[in-house]
């Protein structure tokens, strides 16, 4: 019984720390996409398309 209480107390103590480790900018980060030479990123299709000149 004491082990269960200790495990619950440890989990409740560690949980807020783990949540705060994400930081305030959770979900606001954007990954930069790089395309191969001769292609450009098209936001409409979310893919790299050949560049026509």
C-alpha positions as CSV (number, residue, x, y, z in Angstrom):
1,X,0.0,0.0,0.0
2,X,2.8,2.4,0.8
3,X,4.4,1.8,-2.6
4,X,1.2,2.7,-4.4
5,X,0.9,5.9,-2.4
6,X,4.5,6.7,-3.1
7,X,4.1,6.1,-6.8
8,X,1.0,8.3,-7.0
9,X,2.7,11.1,-5.0
10,X,5.7,10.9,-7.3
11,X,3.6,11.0,-10.4
12,X,1.6,14.0,-9.2
13,X,4.8,15.8,-8.3
14,X,6.6,15.1,-11.6
15,X,3.6,15.8,-13.9
16,X,3.6,19.6,-13.7
17,X,7.3,19.7,-14.4
18,X,6.8,17.6,-17.5
19,X,4.0,19.7,-18.8
20,X,5.9,22.9,-18.3
21,X,8.9,21.5,-20.1
22,X,7.0,22.0,-23.4
23,X,7.2,25.8,-22.8
24,X,4.8,28.5,-23.7
25,X,5.4,28.3,-27.5
26,X,3.8,24.8,-27.9
27,X,2.2,24.5,-31.3
28,X,3.5,27.8,-32.5
29,X,6.7,26.4,-34.1
30,X,6.9,26.1,-37.8
31,X,9.3,23.8,-39.6
32,X,11.1,25.2,-42.6
33,X,10.8,23.1,-45.7
34,X,13.6,22.9,-48.2
35,X,13.1,21.8,-51.7
36,X,15.6,20.3,-54.2
37,X,17.4,22.5,-56.7
38,X,15.1,23.6,-59.5
39,X,12.0,23.3,-57.4
40,X,10.0,25.7,-55.1
41,X,7.6,25.1,-52.3
42,X,3.9,25.5,-53.1
43,X,1.8,26.2,-50.1
44,X,-1.4,25.4,-51.9
45,X,-0.3,21.8,-52.5
46,X,2.2,21.5,-49.6
47,X,4.8,20.1,-51.9
48,X,7.8,21.1,-54.0
49,X,7.0,21.9,-57.7
50,X,9.4,22.4,-60.6
51,X,10.2,26.0,-61.3
52,X,9.3,27.2,-64.8
53,X,11.1,30.2,-66.3
